[in-house]
Amino acid sequence: MATAPDKRVFTGRHMLGVMVGGFGIVIAVNFYMASLAVGGFHGIVVENSYVASQKFNGWLEEAEKSRALGWEAIAARDEAGHVVISTEGVPAGATVSAELRRPIGERDYASLTFTSQADGSFRSVETVSNGRWTMRLTIAAGGKNWTEESELP
């Protein structure tokens, strides 16, 4: 005589285990992802969003004035780690400065000052470490300012 195989019964306790385990995984992943998001945030972008919104149109006007000057600047890093700015349409005697910040990860900031080179380009006095940087470049000449923000290659 053959005996029938044992059939396991799926009970309410089994269902509770599945539900607790499934939701536990979802909650753990959410907490992990939230910690990554908060860890990559560098702090306050603007102190007061209402005040920033009131200044927004002024910022757009400044950007339009910069574009209307017709000046162009191309940034690159040389092998020594200095930033070299090649310009077009910028009058002689211009001064160049830049503010750098890391877009993600480390909270790192740097200010650069530039000296004019014989070929008409500008080279930073300070060196810049490797990695991703966002650069806010400002060129001033003849009472006019040109500003652009871009990623430093």
MODELLER restraints for C-alpha pairs under 7 A, 6 or more apart:
rsr = mdl.restraints
at = mdl.atoms
rsr.add(forms.Gaussian(group=physical.xy_distance, feature=features.Distance(at['CA:40:A'], at['CA:104:A']), mean=5.79, stdev=0.5))
rsr.add(forms.Gaussian(group=physical.xy_distance, feature=features.Distance(at['CA:40:A'], at['CA:105:A']), mean=5.14, stdev=0.5))
rsr.add(forms.Gaussian(group=physical.xy_distance, feature=features.Distance(at['CA:42:A'], at['CA:107:A']), mean=6.16, stdev=0.5))
rsr.add(forms.Gaussian(group=physical.xy_distance, feature=features.Distance(at['CA:46:A'], at['CA:52:A']), mean=6.89, stdev=0.5))
rsr.add(forms.Gaussian(group=physical.xy_distance, feature=features.Distance(at['CA:66:A'], at['CA:145:A']), mean=6.85, stdev=0.5))
rsr.add(forms.Gaussian(group=physical.xy_distance, feature=features.Distance(at['CA:66:A'], at['CA:146:A']), mean=4.67, stdev=0.5))
rsr.add(forms.Gaussian(group=physical.xy_distance, feature=features.Distance(at['CA:66:A'], at['CA:147:A']), mean=6.31, stdev=0.5))
rsr.add(forms.Gaussian(group=physical.xy_distance, feature=features.Distance(at['CA:70:A'], at['CA:89:A']), mean=6.62, stdev=0.5))
rsr.add(forms.Gaussian(group=physical.xy_distance, feature=features.Distance(at['CA:71:A'], at['CA:88:A']), mean=5.84, stdev=0.5))
rsr.add(forms.Gaussian(group=physical.xy_distance, feature=features.Distance(at['CA:71:A'], at['CA:89:A']), mean=4.93, stdev=0.5))
rsr.add(forms.Gaussian(group=physical.xy_distance, feature=features.Distance(at['CA:71:A'], at['CA:90:A']), mean=5.57, stdev=0.5))
rsr.add(forms.Gaussian(group=physical.xy_distance, feature=features.Distance(at['CA:72:A'], at['CA:87:A']), mean=5.51, stdev=0.5))
rsr.add(forms.Gaussian(group=physical.xy_distance, feature=features.Distance(at['CA:72:A'], at['CA:88:A']), mean=5.08, stdev=0.5))
rsr.add(forms.Gaussian(group=physical.xy_distance, feature=features.Distance(at['CA:72:A'], at['CA:89:A']), mean=6.67, stdev=0.5))
rsr.add(forms.Gaussian(group=physical.xy_distance, feature=features.Distance(at['CA:73:A'], at['CA:85:A']), mean=6.22, stdev=0.5))
rsr.add(forms.Gaussian(group=physical.xy_distance, feature=features.Distance(at['CA:73:A'], at['CA:86:A']), mean=5.57, stdev=0.5))
rsr.add(forms.Gaussian(group=physical.xy_distance, feature=features.Distance(at['CA:73:A'], at['CA:87:A']), mean=4.35, stdev=0.5))
rsr.add(forms.Gaussian(group=physical.xy_distance, feature=features.Distance(at['CA:73:A'], at['CA:88:A']), mean=6.46, stdev=0.5))
rsr.add(forms.Gaussian(group=physical.xy_distance, feature=features.Distance(at['CA:74:A'], at['CA:85:A']), mean=5.53, stdev=0.5))
rsr.add(forms.Gaussian(group=physical.xy_distance, feature=features.Distance(at['CA:74:A'], at['CA:86:A']), mean=5.16, stdev=0.5))
rsr.add(forms.Gaussian(group=physical.xy_distance, feature=features.Distance(at['CA:74:A'], at['CA:87:A']), mean=6.38, stdev=0.5))
rsr.add(forms.Gaussian(group=physical.xy_distance, feature=features.Distance(at['CA:75:A'], at['CA:83:A']), mean=6.65, stdev=0.5))
rsr.add(forms.Gaussian(group=physical.xy_distance, feature=features.Distance(at['CA:75:A'], at['CA:84:A']), mean=5.71, stdev=0.5))
rsr.add(forms.Gaussian(group=physical.xy_distance, feature=features.Distance(at['CA:75:A'], at['CA:85:A']), mean=4.57, stdev=0.5))
rsr.add(forms.Gaussian(group=physical.xy_distance, feature=features.Distance(at['CA:75:A'], at['CA:86:A']), mean=6.50, stdev=0.5))
rsr.add(forms.Gaussian(group=physical.xy_distance, feature=features.Distance(at['CA:75:A'], at['CA:152:A']), mean=6.75, stdev=0.5))
rsr.add(forms.Gaussian(group=physical.xy_distance, feature=features.Distance(at['CA:76:A'], at['CA:83:A']), mean=5.69, stdev=0.5))
rsr.add(forms.Gaussian(group=physical.xy_distance, feature=features.Distance(at['CA:76:A'], at['CA:84:A']), mean=5.32, stdev=0.5))
rsr.add(forms.Gaussian(group=physical.xy_distance, feature=features.Distance(at['CA:76:A'], at['CA:85:A']), mean=6.58, stdev=0.5))
rsr.add(forms.Gaussian(group=physical.xy_distance, feature=features.Distance(at['CA:76:A'], at['CA:153:A']), mean=5.92, stdev=0.5))
rsr.add(forms.Gaussian(group=physical.xy_distance, feature=features.Distance(at['CA:77:A'], at['CA:83:A']), mean=4.53, stdev=0.5))
rsr.add(forms.Gaussian(group=physical.xy_distance, feature=features.Distance(at['CA:77:A'], at['CA:84:A']), mean=5.91, stdev=0.5))
rsr.add(forms.Gaussian(group=physical.xy_distance, feature=features.Distance(at['CA:78:A'], at['CA:84:A']), mean=6.79, stdev=0.5))
rsr.add(forms.Gaussian(group=physical.xy_distance, feature=features.Distance(at['CA:81:A'], at['CA:127:A']), mean=4.93, stdev=0.5))
rsr.add(forms.Gaussian(group=physical.xy_distance, feature=features.Distance(at['CA:81:A'], at['CA:128:A']), mean=5.37, stdev=0.5))
rsr.add(forms.Gaussian(group=physical.xy_distance, feature=features.Distance(at['CA:81:A'], at['CA:129:A']), mean=6.67, stdev=0.5))
rsr.add(forms.Gaussian(group=physical.xy_distance, feature=features.Distance(at['CA:82:A'], at['CA:123:A']), mean=6.61, stdev=0.5))
rsr.add(forms.Gaussian(group=physical.xy_distance, feature=features.Distance(at['CA:82:A'], at['CA:124:A']), mean=5.52, stdev=0.5))
rsr.add(forms.Gaussian(group=physical.xy_distance, feature=features.Distance(at['CA:82:A'], at['CA:126:A']), mean=6.38, stdev=0.5))
rsr.add(forms.Gaussian(group=physical.xy_distance, feature=features.Distance(at['CA:82:A'], at['CA:127:A']), mean=4.52, stdev=0.5))
rsr.add(forms.Gaussian(group=physical.xy_distance, feature=features.Distance(at['CA:82:A'], at['CA:128:A']), mean=6.03, stdev=0.5))
rsr.add(forms.Gaussian(group=physical.xy_distance, feature=features.Distance(at['CA:83:A'], at['CA:123:A']), mean=5.75, stdev=0.5))
rsr.add(forms.Gaussian(group=physical.xy_distance, feature=features.Distance(at['CA:83:A'], at['CA:124:A']), mean=5.24, stdev=0.5))
rsr.add(forms.Gaussian(group=physical.xy_distance, feature=features.Distance(at['CA:84:A'], at['CA:121:A']), mean=6.86, stdev=0.5))
rsr.add(forms.Gaussian(group=physical.xy_distance, feature=features.Distance(at['CA:84:A'], at['CA:122:A']), mean=5.63, stdev=0.5))
rsr.add(forms.Gaussian(group=physical.xy_distance, feature=features.Distance(at['CA:84:A'], at['CA:123:A']), mean=4.46, stdev=0.5))
rsr.add(forms.Gaussian(group=physical.xy_distance, feature=features.Distance(at['CA:84:A'], at['CA:124:A']), mean=6.44, stdev=0.5))
rsr.add(forms.Gaussian(group=physical.xy_distance, feature=features.Distance(at['CA:85:A'], at['CA:121:A']), mean=5.61, stdev=0.5))
rsr.add(forms.Gaussian(group=physical.xy_distance, feature=features.Distance(at['CA:85:A'], at['CA:122:A']), mean=5.01, stdev=0.5))
rsr.add(forms.Gaussian(group=physical.xy_distance, feature=features.Distance(at['CA:85:A'], at['CA:123:A']), mean=6.36, stdev=0.5))
rsr.add(forms.Gaussian(group=physical.xy_distance, feature=features.Distance(at['CA:86:A'], at['CA:121:A']), mean=4.68, stdev=0.5))
rsr.add(forms.Gaussian(group=physical.xy_distance, feature=features.Distance(at['CA:86:A'], at['CA:122:A']), mean=6.61, stdev=0.5))
rsr.add(forms.Gaussian(group=physical.xy_distance, feature=features.Distance(at['CA:87:A'], at['CA:121:A']), mean=6.38, stdev=0.5))
rsr.add(forms.Gaussian(group=physical.xy_distance, feature=features.Distance(at['CA:91:A'], at['CA:141:A']), mean=6.58, stdev=0.5))
rsr.add(forms.Gaussian(group=physical.xy_distance, feature=features.Distance(at['CA:93:A'], at['CA:141:A']), mean=6.58, stdev=0.5))
rsr.add(forms.Gaussian(group=physical.xy_distance, feature=features.Distance(at['CA:94:A'], at['CA:139:A']), mean=6.54, stdev=0.5))
rsr.add(forms.Gaussian(group=physical.xy_distance, feature=features.Distance(at['CA:94:A'], at['CA:140:A']), mean=5.53, stdev=0.5))
rsr.add(forms.Gaussian(group=physical.xy_distance, feature=features.Distance(at['CA:94:A'], at['CA:141:A']), mean=4.46, stdev=0.5))
rsr.add(forms.Gaussian(group=physical.xy_distance, feature=features.Distance(at['CA:95:A'], at['CA:139:A']), mean=5.68, stdev=0.5))
rsr.add(forms.Gaussian(group=physical.xy_distance, feature=features.Distance(at['CA:95:A'], at['CA:140:A']), mean=5.30, stdev=0.5))
rsr.add(forms.Gaussian(group=physical.xy_distance, feature=features.Distance(at['CA:95:A'], at['CA:141:A']), mean=6.55, stdev=0.5))
rsr.add(forms.Gaussian(group=physical.xy_distance, feature=features.Distance(at['CA:96:A'], at['CA:113:A']), mean=6.81, stdev=0.5))
rsr.add(forms.Gaussian(group=physical.xy_distance, feature=features.Distance(at['CA:96:A'], at['CA:114:A']), mean=5.75, stdev=0.5))
rsr.add(forms.Gaussian(group=physical.xy_distance, feature=features.Distance(at['CA:96:A'], at['CA:138:A']), mean=5.78, stdev=0.5))
rsr.add(forms.Gaussian(group=physical.xy_distance, feature=features.Distance(at['CA:96:A'], at['CA:139:A']), mean=4.58, stdev=0.5))
rsr.add(forms.Gaussian(group=physical.xy_distance, feature=features.Distance(at['CA:96:A'], at['CA:140:A']), mean=6.58, stdev=0.5))
rsr.add(forms.Gaussian(group=physical.xy_distance, feature=features.Distance(at['CA:97:A'], at['CA:112:A']), mean=5.78, stdev=0.5))
rsr.add(forms.Gaussian(group=physical.xy_distance, feature=features.Distance(at['CA:97:A'], at['CA:113:A']), mean=5.03, stdev=0.5))
rsr.add(forms.Gaussian(group=physical.xy_distance, feature=features.Distance(at['CA:97:A'], at['CA:114:A']), mean=6.16, stdev=0.5))
rsr.add(forms.Gaussian(group=physical.xy_distance, feature=features.Distance(at['CA:97:A'], at['CA:137:A']), mean=6.05, stdev=0.5))
rsr.add(forms.Gaussian(group=physical.xy_distance, feature=features.Distance(at['CA:97:A'], at['CA:138:A']), mean=5.37, stdev=0.5))
rsr.add(forms.Gaussian(group=physical.xy_distance, feature=features.Distance(at['CA:97:A'], at['CA:139:A']), mean=6.64, stdev=0.5))
rsr.add(forms.Gaussian(group=physical.xy_distance, feature=features.Distance(at['CA:98:A'], at['CA:111:A']), mean=5.88, stdev=0.5))
rsr.add(forms.Gaussian(group=physical.xy_distance, feature=features.Distance(at['CA:98:A'], at['CA:112:A']), mean=5.06, stdev=0.5))
rsr.add(forms.Gaussian(group=physical.xy_distance, feature=features.Distance(at['CA:98:A'], at['CA:113:A']), mean=6.79, stdev=0.5))
rsr.add(forms.Gaussian(group=physical.xy_distance, feature=features.Distance(at['CA:98:A'], at['CA:135:A']), mean=6.44, stdev=0.5))
rsr.add(forms.Gaussian(group=physical.xy_distance, feature=features.Distance(at['CA:98:A'], at['CA:136:A']), mean=5.47, stdev=0.5))
rsr.add(forms.Gaussian(group=physical.xy_distance, feature=features.Distance(at['CA:98:A'], at['CA:137:A']), mean=4.42, stdev=0.5))
rsr.add(forms.Gaussian(group=physical.xy_distance, feature=features.Distance(at['CA:98:A'], at['CA:138:A']), mean=6.02, stdev=0.5))
rsr.add(forms.Gaussian(group=physical.xy_distance, feature=features.Distance(at['CA:99:A'], at['CA:110:A']), mean=5.91, stdev=0.5))
rsr.add(forms.Gaussian(group=physical.xy_distance, feature=features.Distance(at['CA:99:A'], at['CA:111:A']), mean=4.61, stdev=0.5))
rsr.add(forms.Gaussian(group=physical.xy_distance, feature=features.Distance(at['CA:99:A'], at['CA:112:A']), mean=6.27, stdev=0.5))
rsr.add(forms.Gaussian(group=physical.xy_distance, feature=features.Distance(at['CA:99:A'], at['CA:135:A']), mean=5.75, stdev=0.5))
rsr.add(forms.Gaussian(group=physical.xy_distance, feature=features.Distance(at['CA:99:A'], at['CA:136:A']), mean=5.21, stdev=0.5))
rsr.add(forms.Gaussian(group=physical.xy_distance, feature=features.Distance(at['CA:99:A'], at['CA:137:A']), mean=6.70, stdev=0.5))
rsr.add(forms.Gaussian(group=physical.xy_distance, feature=features.Distance(at['CA:100:A'], at['CA:109:A']), mean=5.50, stdev=0.5))
rsr.add(forms.Gaussian(group=physical.xy_distance, feature=features.Distance(at['CA:100:A'], at['CA:110:A']), mean=4.95, stdev=0.5))
rsr.add(forms.Gaussian(group=physical.xy_distance, feature=features.Distance(at['CA:100:A'], at['CA:111:A']), mean=6.13, stdev=0.5))
rsr.add(forms.Gaussian(group=physical.xy_distance, feature=features.Distance(at['CA:100:A'], at['CA:133:A']), mean=6.19, stdev=0.5))
rsr.add(forms.Gaussian(group=physical.xy_distance, feature=features.Distance(at['CA:100:A'], at['CA:134:A']), mean=5.62, stdev=0.5))
rsr.add(forms.Gaussian(group=physical.xy_distance, feature=features.Distance(at['CA:100:A'], at['CA:135:A']), mean=4.59, stdev=0.5))
rsr.add(forms.Gaussian(group=physical.xy_distance, feature=features.Distance(at['CA:100:A'], at['CA:136:A']), mean=6.45, stdev=0.5))
rsr.add(forms.Gaussian(group=physical.xy_distance, feature=features.Distance(at['CA:101:A'], at['CA:108:A']), mean=5.78, stdev=0.5))
rsr.add(forms.Gaussian(group=physical.xy_distance, feature=features.Distance(at['CA:101:A'], at['CA:109:A']), mean=4.44, stdev=0.5))
rsr.add(forms.Gaussian(group=physical.xy_distance, feature=features.Distance(at['CA:101:A'], at['CA:110:A']), mean=6.48, stdev=0.5))
rsr.add(forms.Gaussian(group=physical.xy_distance, feature=features.Distance(at['CA:101:A'], at['CA:133:A']), mean=5.60, stdev=0.5))
rsr.add(forms.Gaussian(group=physical.xy_distance, feature=features.Distance(at['CA:101:A'], at['CA:134:A']), mean=5.38, stdev=0.5))
rsr.add(forms.Gaussian(group=physical.xy_distance, feature=features.Distance(at['CA:101:A'], at['CA:135:A']), mean=6.72, stdev=0.5))
rsr.add(forms.Gaussian(group=physical.xy_distance, feature=features.Distance(at['CA:102:A'], at['CA:108:A']), mean=5.62, stdev=0.5))
rsr.add(forms.Gaussian(group=physical.xy_distance, feature=features.Distance(at['CA:102:A'], at['CA:109:A']), mean=6.70, stdev=0.5))
rsr.add(forms.Gaussian(group=physical.xy_distance, feature=features.Distance(at['CA:102:A'], at['CA:132:A']), mean=6.24, stdev=0.5))
rsr.add(forms.Gaussian(group=physical.xy_distance, feature=features.Distance(at['CA:102:A'], at['CA:133:A']), mean=4.72, stdev=0.5))
rsr.add(forms.Gaussian(group=physical.xy_distance, feature=features.Distance(at['CA:102:A'], at['CA:134:A']), mean=6.05, stdev=0.5))
rsr.add(forms.Gaussian(group=physical.xy_distance, feature=features.Distance(at['CA:103:A'], at['CA:133:A']), mean=6.19, stdev=0.5))
rsr.add(forms.Gaussian(group=physical.xy_distance, feature=features.Distance(at['CA:103:A'], at['CA:134:A']), mean=6.05, stdev=0.5))
rsr.add(forms.Gaussian(group=physical.xy_distance, feature=features.Distance(at['CA:112:A'], at['CA:124:A']), mean=6.08, stdev=0.5))
rsr.add(forms.Gaussian(group=physical.xy_distance, feature=features.Distance(at['CA:112:A'], at['CA:125:A']), mean=6.96, stdev=0.5))
rsr.add(forms.Gaussian(group=physical.xy_distance, feature=features.Distance(at['CA:112:A'], at['CA:126:A']), mean=6.15, stdev=0.5))
rsr.add(forms.Gaussian(group=physical.xy_distance, feature=features.Distance(at['CA:113:A'], at['CA:124:A']), mean=5.54, stdev=0.5))
rsr.add(forms.Gaussian(group=physical.xy_distance, feature=features.Distance(at['CA:113:A'], at['CA:125:A']), mean=5.84, stdev=0.5))
rsr.add(forms.Gaussian(group=physical.xy_distance, feature=features.Distance(at['CA:114:A'], at['CA:122:A']), mean=5.75, stdev=0.5))
rsr.add(forms.Gaussian(group=physical.xy_distance, feature=features.Distance(at['CA:114:A'], at['CA:123:A']), mean=5.19, stdev=0.5))
rsr.add(forms.Gaussian(group=physical.xy_distance, feature=features.Distance(at['CA:114:A'], at['CA:124:A']), mean=4.19, stdev=0.5))
rsr.add(forms.Gaussian(group=physical.xy_distance, feature=features.Distance(at['CA:114:A'], at['CA:125:A']), mean=5.69, stdev=0.5))
rsr.add(forms.Gaussian(group=physical.xy_distance, feature=features.Distance(at['CA:115:A'], at['CA:122:A']), mean=5.44, stdev=0.5))
rsr.add(forms.Gaussian(group=physical.xy_distance, feature=features.Distance(at['CA:115:A'], at['CA:123:A']), mean=5.48, stdev=0.5))
rsr.add(forms.Gaussian(group=physical.xy_distance, feature=features.Distance(at['CA:115:A'], at['CA:124:A']), mean=6.37, stdev=0.5))
rsr.add(forms.Gaussian(group=physical.xy_distance, feature=features.Distance(at['CA:115:A'], at['CA:125:A']), mean=6.84, stdev=0.5))
rsr.add(forms.Gaussian(group=physical.xy_distance, feature=features.Distance(at['CA:116:A'], at['CA:122:A']), mean=4.56, stdev=0.5))
rsr.add(forms.Gaussian(group=physical.xy_distance, feature=features.Distance(at['CA:116:A'], at['CA:123:A']), mean=6.60, stdev=0.5))
rsr.add(forms.Gaussian(group=physical.xy_distance, feature=features.Distance(at['CA:117:A'], at['CA:123:A']), mean=6.86, stdev=0.5))
rsr.add(forms.Gaussian(group=physical.xy_distance, feature=features.Distance(at['CA:132:A'], at['CA:152:A']), mean=6.94, stdev=0.5))
rsr.add(forms.Gaussian(group=physical.xy_distance, feature=features.Distance(at['CA:133:A'], at['CA:151:A']), mean=5.91, stdev=0.5))
rsr.add(forms.Gaussian(group=physical.xy_distance, feature=features.Distance(at['CA:133:A'], at['CA:152:A']), mean=5.42, stdev=0.5))
rsr.add(forms.Gaussian(group=physical.xy_distance, feature=features.Distance(at['CA:134:A'], at['CA:150:A']), mean=5.76, stdev=0.5))
rsr.add(forms.Gaussian(group=physical.xy_distance, feature=features.Distance(at['CA:134:A'], at['CA:151:A']), mean=4.46, stdev=0.5))
rsr.add(forms.Gaussian(group=physical.xy_distance, feature=features.Distance(at['CA:134:A'], at['CA:152:A']), mean=5.81, stdev=0.5))
rsr.add(forms.Gaussian(group=physical.xy_distance, feature=features.Distance(at['CA:135:A'], at['CA:149:A']), mean=5.55, stdev=0.5))
rsr.add(forms.Gaussian(group=physical.xy_distance, feature=features.Distance(at['CA:135:A'], at['CA:150:A']), mean=5.46, stdev=0.5))
rsr.add(forms.Gaussian(group=physical.xy_distance, feature=features.Distance(at['CA:135:A'], at['CA:151:A']), mean=5.85, stdev=0.5))
rsr.add(forms.Gaussian(group=physical.xy_distance, feature=features.Distance(at['CA:135:A'], at['CA:152:A']), mean=5.89, stdev=0.5))
rsr.add(forms.Gaussian(group=physical.xy_distance, feature=features.Distance(at['CA:136:A'], at['CA:147:A']), mean=6.98, stdev=0.5))
rsr.add(forms.Gaussian(group=physical.xy_distance, feature=features.Distance(at['CA:136:A'], at['CA:148:A']), mean=5.73, stdev=0.5))
rsr.add(forms.Gaussian(group=physical.xy_distance, feature=features.Distance(at['CA:136:A'], at['CA:149:A']), mean=4.24, stdev=0.5))
rsr.add(forms.Gaussian(group=physical.xy_distance, feature=features.Distance(at['CA:136:A'], at['CA:150:A']), mean=6.62, stdev=0.5))
rsr.add(forms.Gaussian(group=physical.xy_distance, feature=features.Distance(at['CA:137:A'], at['CA:147:A']), mean=5.60, stdev=0.5))
rsr.add(forms.Gaussian(group=physical.xy_distance, feature=features.Distance(at['CA:137:A'], at['CA:148:A']), mean=5.38, stdev=0.5))
rsr.add(forms.Gaussian(group=physical.xy_distance, feature=features.Distance(at['CA:137:A'], at['CA:149:A']), mean=6.18, stdev=0.5))
rsr.add(forms.Gaussian(group=physical.xy_distance, feature=features.Distance(at['CA:138:A'], at['CA:145:A']), mean=6.88, stdev=0.5))
rsr.add(forms.Gaussian(group=physical.xy_distance, feature=features.Distance(at['CA:138:A'], at['CA:146:A']), mean=5.65, stdev=0.5))
rsr.add(forms.Gaussian(group=physical.xy_distance, feature=features.Distance(at['CA:138:A'], at['CA:147:A']), mean=4.48, stdev=0.5))
rsr.add(forms.Gaussian(group=physical.xy_distance, feature=features.Distance(at['CA:138:A'], at['CA:148:A']), mean=6.74, stdev=0.5))
rsr.add(forms.Gaussian(group=physical.xy_distance, feature=features.Distance(at['CA:139:A'], at['CA:145:A']), mean=5.78, stdev=0.5))
rsr.add(forms.Gaussian(group=physical.xy_distance, feature=features.Distance(at['CA:139:A'], at['CA:146:A']), mean=5.12, stdev=0.5))
rsr.add(forms.Gaussian(group=physical.xy_distance, feature=features.Distance(at['CA:139:A'], at['CA:147:A']), mean=6.47, stdev=0.5))
rsr.add(forms.Gaussian(group=physical.xy_distance, feature=features.Distance(at['CA:140:A'], at['CA:146:A']), mean=6.37, stdev=0.5))
